[in-house]
Amino acid sequence: MIKATAKISSTFILEVEHYLFEFAPHNWVLHTDPKEITIELTGFFESTSAAKKSFEEIFDNNTSLQSDVLSFDKIHDEDWKNSYKKHFKPWNIDTFHWVPIWEESTYIIPNNHKRLLLDPGMAFGTGNHETTKLCLQSIIDNQKKTDDYSFIDVGCGSGILALTASLIGYKYIDGMDSDSDSIKVSNENAKLNNIKNVIFELESLENISQGKKYDFVIANIQADILKKNSEKLINIMSSEGTLVLSGILVTELSDVEKHYIKIFEEKLLKVNTNSKILNEWGLLEFHSI
C-alpha cells in the first residue's frame, strides 16, 4: 500500500476543496491549518501509478496543480485501513449526536438525546464537511409532524442525512447515489443503527423517477449538477414540500438561487427561500407556500 502526499500552497484550499467534493468518493483527504502557508493532501493507493492517475483525473485537468508535486511512502495495510478514523470525531447539534462506531462504548450521550453511529469508510459523509453540517442543521431546523412525511436524500454518500431523518421521525425515506460503494456503506450504517425504514438505491440524479413526490427533498451535490437537474428535483417535491440544496460555494449561491426561482416561477409554484452559510459553503432552502 502506498501513501501519496502533496504539499500545496494554502491559496489553493478552496479550489482543492471544490474538486474533492465534486469527485467524491475518492481516496484523498485534505488537511488544513489556517496558520500554515501550505496544506497537505494525502491519499492511500495500491500503487504509485494508481495515485498519479487519481490525482490527474481530479486535478491535472481542472487546476494548475500537477502530479509531480506528489511524494510516496510505503505503509502497512492496517495503517491504511484505519487512517481515516483519526479525522472523524463525535460531534453534535443540540440533542443529536453523530458518533463513529469505534467510539460507541466511550462516547456517552445524555439521557433523551439521540445518537447515530457511523462508519463512513471511503464514502462522503462523516458530518465533518461544512456542506454535510449545513444539511443536518437544516433537517433539524425544519422538523415537522413527521408521522406520514416522506424524505429523499439525493447523493446519499454514507447515508448520514437519510438515517438522521429516520431518527427524527420521518416514516418513508429513500436514499440514492450513483456510486455503489456509497450504497454499500449506507446500508451498513443502517444496520449499525437497526434502522429499517430507509431504502438506499443505486441510481443517478439524471435518471431519478419523476412519479413519486416527497415532503422533504435534499441534495448535497454541487452547483453545476444542481442547476442541470433543477426541474427533476423540483418535480419530486410534494405540493407542500421543502427542497434543500447544498454543495454550493458561497460565490455560487446567488446564481443557483436565481436559477431555481426562475424554474419555480415558470411552473407557477410559489416558494419562500432561505439560505445558510458556513465558512465558504452555502445551502439553499425552498419552502412551498
C-alpha positions in Angstrom: 0.0 0.0 0.0 1.2 3.5 -0.9 0.6 6.8 0.8 0.7 9.7 -1.6 1.3 13.2 -0.2 1.2 16.6 -1.9 2.3 19.8 -0.2 0.3 22.6 -1.7 0.1 26.4 -1.2 -2.8 27.3 1.1 -4.0 29.7 -1.7 -5.4 26.5 -3.3 -7.6 25.5 -0.4 -11.0 26.5 -1.9 -10.1 25.2 -5.4 -8.9 21.8 -4.0 -11.9 21.5 -1.6 -14.3 22.1 -4.5 -12.9 19.4 -6.7 -12.6 16.9 -3.8 -16.2 17.4 -3.1 -17.2 17.2 -6.8 -15.3 13.9 -7.4 -16.3 12.2 -4.1 -16.0 9.4 -3.2 -12.2 9.1 -3.7 -9.1 8.3 -1.6 -7.9 11.8 -0.9 -8.1 13.8 2.4 -7.2 17.4 2.7 -5.5 18.6 6.0 -5.8 22.3 6.5 -4.4 24.7 9.1 -5.2 28.5 8.6 -2.0 29.3 10.3 0.2 27.5 7.8 1.2 28.7 4.3 1.0 25.1 2.9 -1.7 22.5 3.1 -1.3 18.7 2.9 -3.3 16.4 0.6 -2.9 12.7 1.3 -4.3 9.6 -0.3 -3.9 5.8 0.0 -3.5 3.6 -3.1 -2.4 0.2 -4.2 0.5 1.7 -6.3 2.1 5.0 -7.3 0.6 4.8 -10.8 -2.9 4.5 -9.3 -2.2 7.6 -7.1 -1.0 9.6 -10.1 -3.9 8.5 -12.2 -6.4 9.6 -9.5 -4.6 12.9 -8.9 -4.6 13.7 -12.6 -8.3 12.8 -13.1 -9.2 15.2 -10.3 -6.7 18.0 -10.5 -4.5 18.0 -13.6 -7.4 18.7 -16.0 -9.2 21.2 -13.7 -6.5 23.1 -11.8 -3.0 24.4 -12.2 -1.7 21.5 -9.9 0.4 18.8 -11.5 1.0 15.3 -10.2 4.8 15.9 -9.9 4.0 17.5 -6.5 3.3 14.1 -5.1 5.7 12.1 -2.9 5.2 8.5 -1.9 5.7 6.3 1.2 5.1 2.6 1.5 2.8 1.7 4.5 1.3 -1.3 6.1 -2.2 -2.3 5.1 -3.6 -1.9 8.6 -2.3 1.7 8.8 -4.3 2.5 5.6 -7.5 0.8 6.7 -7.6 2.8 10.0 -6.2 6.1 8.7 -9.5 7.8 8.1 -10.6 7.2 11.7 -8.4 9.9 13.2 -10.2 12.5 11.1 -13.7 11.6 12.3 -14.6 12.5 15.9 -18.0 12.6 17.6 -20.0 15.8 17.3 -23.5 17.1 17.9 -26.2 19.6 17.1 -28.4 20.2 20.1 -29.6 16.8 21.2 -28.4 14.9 18.1 -25.1 13.2 18.2 -23.1 11.6 15.3 -20.6 9.0 16.6 -18.0 6.9 14.9 -18.6 3.2 15.6 -15.2 2.8 17.1 -16.2 5.2 19.9 -19.5 3.6 20.6 -18.5 2.4 24.1 -16.5 5.5 25.1 -18.7 8.4 23.9 -21.6 8.8 26.4 -24.6 10.9 25.4 -27.1 12.5 27.9 -30.5 10.9 28.6 -33.1 11.6 26.0 -30.5 12.6 23.3 -30.3 10.8 20.0 -27.3 9.1 18.6 -26.4 7.9 15.1 -23.4 5.5 14.8 -21.4 5.8 11.6 -18.6 4.1 9.8 -18.1 6.2 6.7 -15.3 4.1 5.2 -14.4 5.9 1.9 -17.9 7.3 1.3 -18.5 11.0 1.6 -20.4 12.0 4.7 -18.9 12.0 8.2 -20.5 15.3 9.0 -17.1 17.0 9.3 -17.5 18.8 6.0 -19.4 22.1 6.1 -21.9 21.0 3.5 -23.0 18.0 5.5 -23.2 20.1 8.7 -25.4 22.6 6.9 -27.7 19.9 5.6 -28.0 18.3 9.1 -28.8 21.7 10.6 -31.4 22.3 8.0 -33.1 18.9 8.6 -33.2 19.6 12.4 -34.4 23.2 11.9 -37.2 22.1 9.6 -38.6 19.3 11.7 -42.3 18.8 11.1 -45.0 16.5 12.2 -43.4 13.5 10.5 -45.7 10.5 11.1 -46.6 10.3 7.4 -43.9 12.6 5.9 -41.6 11.4 3.2 -37.9 12.2 2.7 -35.3 11.6 0.0 -31.6 12.1 0.1 -30.2 12.6 -3.4 -26.5 11.7 -3.4 -26.6 9.9 0.0 -22.8 9.2 0.4 -22.6 7.4 3.8 -26.3 7.7 4.4 -25.9 10.2 7.2 -28.7 12.5 6.1 -31.3 9.9 5.4 -30.5 8.0 8.6 -30.7 11.2 10.7 -34.2 11.8 9.1 -35.2 8.4 10.4 -34.0 9.3 13.9 -36.1 12.5 13.7 -39.2 10.6 12.8 -39.7 10.5 9.1 -41.5 7.4 8.2 -40.9 7.0 4.4 -37.2 7.6 3.5 -35.3 6.9 0.3 -31.6 7.5 -0.4 -29.9 7.3 -3.8 -26.4 7.6 -5.1 -24.6 6.8 -8.4 -21.7 5.2 -6.5 -22.1 1.5 -5.5 -19.6 1.9 -2.6 -21.8 4.7 -1.1 -24.9 2.4 -1.3 -23.0 -0.4 0.4 -21.7 1.9 3.2 -25.2 3.5 3.7 -26.8 0.1 4.1 -24.1 -1.0 6.6 -24.7 2.2 8.6 -28.4 1.5 8.6 -27.7 -2.0 10.1 -25.4 -0.4 12.7 -28.3 1.6 14.0 -31.0 -1.0 13.4 -32.8 1.4 11.1 -35.1 -0.4 8.7 -37.3 2.3 7.1 -34.7 3.7 4.7 -34.3 2.3 1.2 -31.0 3.0 -0.5 -30.8 2.6 -4.2 -28.0 2.8 -6.8 -29.3 5.5 -9.1 -28.1 8.7 -10.7 -29.9 12.0 -10.4 -30.3 12.2 -14.1 -32.4 9.0 -14.0 -34.4 9.8 -10.9 -38.1 8.7 -11.1 -40.5 11.6 -11.6 -43.5 9.6 -10.4 -43.0 9.9 -6.7 -43.4 13.0 -4.5 -41.6 13.8 -1.3 -42.2 16.2 1.5 -38.5 16.8 2.1 -36.0 16.6 -0.8 -32.4 17.2 0.0 -29.4 17.1 -2.5 -25.9 17.7 -1.3 -24.0 17.6 -4.6 -22.5 20.6 -6.4 -23.8 23.7 -8.1 -23.5 22.7 -11.8 -25.3 19.3 -11.3 -27.9 21.0 -9.1 -28.6 23.5 -11.9 -28.6 20.9 -14.7 -31.2 18.8 -12.8 -33.3 21.6 -11.3 -36.5 20.5 -12.9 -36.1 16.9 -11.8 -35.6 18.0 -8.2 -38.5 20.4 -8.2 -40.8 17.8 -9.8 -40.3 15.4 -7.0 -41.4 17.9 -4.3 -44.8 17.5 -2.8 -47.3 20.4 -3.1 -46.3 21.5 0.5 -42.8 20.3 0.3 -39.3 21.6 1.1 -36.3 21.4 -1.2 -32.8 21.8 0.3 -29.7 22.2 -1.8 -26.1 22.2 -0.7 -22.6 21.5 -2.0 -22.6 25.1 -3.2 -19.8 27.5 -2.8 -20.8 30.9 -1.4 -19.7 32.5 -4.6 -22.2 30.3 -6.5 -25.1 30.7 -4.1 -26.9 33.7 -5.7 -26.6 32.2 -9.2 -28.1 28.8 -8.1 -30.9 30.6 -6.1 -31.9 32.8 -9.1 -31.9 29.7 -11.4 -34.3 27.8 -9.2 -36.6 30.7 -8.5 -36.9 31.1 -12.3 -37.9 27.5 -12.7 -40.4 27.7 -9.8 -42.0 30.8 -11.4 -42.2 29.1 -14.8 -44.1 26.2 -13.1 -46.3 28.7 -11.3 -45.1 27.5 -8.0 -44.8 29.8 -5.0 -41.9 29.3 -2.5 -40.2 31.0 0.4 -36.4 30.9 0.2 -33.8 30.8 2.9 -30.0 30.4 2.9 -27.4 29.3 5.3 -23.6 29.8 5.1 -20.8 28.0 6.9 -17.3 29.2 6.0 -17.0 29.1 2.2 -20.0 26.8 1.7 -23.7 27.6 1.4 -27.1 25.9 1.5 -30.5 26.9 0.0 -34.0 26.1 1.3 -37.1 26.4 -0.8 -40.4 26.0 1.1 -43.7 25.6 -0.9 -46.4 28.1 0.1 
